[in-house]
């Protein structure tokens, strides 16, 4: 499984009859994702304190578009990037994603 961080508003406004498209797809050419292990650091870095987030859980085996693990900023860690809209059949869950009291994030305990 891989995960995409989205705002609840973005998710709620995405047409449920079409593949999911994050805002980065038309501007950057791919959808940013993270592994379970990467989620806390990524969320804490880019979304510190945000209370309007959800995690979109994605089964990469059900993607019909390219998935690449890349790092465009240098370093060793590579992040999953999805190069196209995410089919609804690949989305296996939407998880609430509130921050801790200090504004950082941890992976939700109630999810796989």
Residue pairs with C-beta under 8 A, 6 or more apart in sequence:
1 36
1 57
1 58
1 59
1 60
1 92
1 112
2 33
2 34
2 35
2 58
2 60
2 67
2 80
3 33
3 34
3 35
3 36
3 39
3 55
3 56
3 57
3 58
4 22
4 31
4 32
4 33
4 34
4 55
4 56
4 58
4 82
4 86
5 32
5 34
5 39
5 42
5 43
5 46
5 47
5 53
5 54
5 55
5 56
5 97
6 22
6 53
6 54
6 55
6 56
7 50
7 52
7 53
7 54
8 52
8 53
8 54
9 52
10 22
10 23
11 54
11 56
11 94
14 20
14 21
16 88
18 85
18 88
19 84
19 85
19 86
19 87
19 88
20 56
20 85
20 86
20 88
20 91
21 31
21 85
21 86
22 31
22 32
24 30
24 31
24 32
25 31
25 84
25 85
29 83
30 68
30 81
30 82
30 83
31 81
31 82
31 86
32 79
32 81
33 58
33 79
33 80
33 81
33 82
34 42
34 79
34 80
35 79
35 80
36 107
38 77
38 79
39 55
39 105
39 107
40 104
40 105
40 106
40 107
42 79
43 53
43 97
43 99
43 104
43 105
44 103
44 104
44 105
47 53
47 99
47 105
48 99
48 103
48 104
49 99
49 103
50 99
51 98
51 99
53 97
53 98
54 94
54 95
54 96
54 97
55 94
55 95
55 97
55 108
55 111
56 86
56 91
56 93
56 94
57 91
57 92
57 93
57 94
57 95
57 111
57 112
58 82
58 86
58 90
58 91
58 92
59 90
59 91
59 92
60 67
60 80
60 90
61 90
62 87
62 89
62 90
63 82
63 86
63 87
63 90
64 84
64 87
64 90
65 82
65 83
65 84
65 85
65 86
66 82
66 83
66 84
67 80
67 81
67 82
67 83
68 80
68 81
68 83
69 78
69 79
69 80
69 81
70 78
70 79
70 81
71 77
71 78
71 79
93 111
93 112
95 108
95 110
95 111
96 108
97 105
97 108
99 105
100 106
